[in-house]
Amino acid sequence: MLLVSFQTKHFLFWVGIFIIVFGTYFAYNRITADVFTSPNYSQLDISENAVVTLNGQDISSSLTPGFFGDMDTFFYQIYNAPGRYIGDVTLVVNLPDNLSADLVKIEPIITYTSIPKANVATQGNKIIILGYGLDSQALFSLKLLIPKGYLDFPLGRLAGGFLQSQAILFWIVISAFLPTMTFFVLFKKLREQAKIRRSTQVNYELSELPGMANPAVVAVLYNGKITSRAISAFVLQMANKGLLEIVFKNDHFLFARFGQQTKEFKDANLEPAEKALISKIFKDTGFKSSDEDVQFRITHRLFSDKIATFYYLIYDEAFSLGYFNQTPHLTHKKWRNGGLAVFFSGILGATLALLFAPVNLFWLWLGLVVAGGIIIKNSSQINYLSPKGLETLRKWKALKNYLTNPIAFTNQNNTDKIFTRFLPFALAMGVEEEWVQRFREVSVDVPEWYVCLDQEVTIKNFSQNLLNLLNWLSSAFTFIKDPRVE
């Protein structure tokens, strides 16, 4: 019994010694805060190359280099657990070996708690922060101001830090500057082209066509791109060539192909651009097409490859004639693609900035979005006329002077043929009303391809009905073209 009692006492003695030694060790380390083993213990490590980890998790983005002061800044929310009581917390910050903690400005921030309290101690390159009484709504954040020269930031982090250090006003100015400069560059380019085109103005008249021209090509030469007027003029020219007739009846219209009675019409005789438009008006085997038929053929698909083909063919014809240094649709495409690249870069950058980057960066990307939109909007206005194109344009402007001469025709000879022959080109250059006015004092028979069963045909109602129809048709064709071509 005594032996057992002695052994028990001996065992308890060494257990007591063990408890005293290790209790003193842990108590000492709690006082000096070298180690803290409670569940609310965290360790923050900052390396000399500016890498920051919290309990092994990389949070280097919370450390930013300073540019307009002598301090680098660390800021991070250490504890944030709404609804969970935190109590006391300990945070040990390990700084680089060459940086004394006494040189660092330490700002523990405890908010949303009844009695916020934090004690800070330093020991060599360590910072020990003890927070007390953090309730379930408390937030515990830490801000450190570190003297410059002790941390070696990578180049990318330096660039990012510079951007983050800028005031919001700086980014607003940048967001306005980018689209403004883009607009200025485009305005300068368009002004140069407008100046070149003004140099093609002439003060004489030409009463004959400058060659056997396609009125849609004339519209491209005159406007720099295909417009709805170019399509209207082309349809009108097809009627003049005997490929179409237009019938108005009961406030509706009907397209018909010449030769429908004898079935002699052959698509093989059509030019490629004529085939493209004819295919949107008629079915492959049809010889008549009502306004409802045309409406269906226009709207049954969102975008039409055939109308896009028409655009490409007209642009290629204008280029093949030597009027442009580069085919216009390629010039438009180059500028539009550049605008799209800028636009979507801005969209992507703005999205990433909102999700990951400081909000300041959002303004820069927003400026790029606006700049890209300006380029896209004006891409179809840019083209490069060749010397031959400029000379030919002068001749067509001389014809325009003839078409817009305010003096009315008084000689009845050949007025029907003159009116019909020049009408598509007047429409291409936007002076069809002035051309119609020149025939106000003479009698003009409308062309044979025009039939109106609702009223007596006059030059006035002919121009009104026909031009309204062509405007609707060409606007619809323009709307359904492939958006990749302008």
Helices and strands as residue ranges (DSSP letters): H 2-32, E 41-46, E 52-54, E 57-58, G 60-62, E 63-64, E 71-80, E 87-94, G 101-103, E 105-111, E 117-123, E 126-134, E 139-147, H 155-164, H 168-198, H 215-223, H 228-240, E 245-249, E 252-256, G 267-269, H 272-281, E 288-290, H 291-299, H 305-320, H 328-355, H 360-378, G 379-381, H 387-403, H 415-428, H 432-437, E 450-452, H 459-480
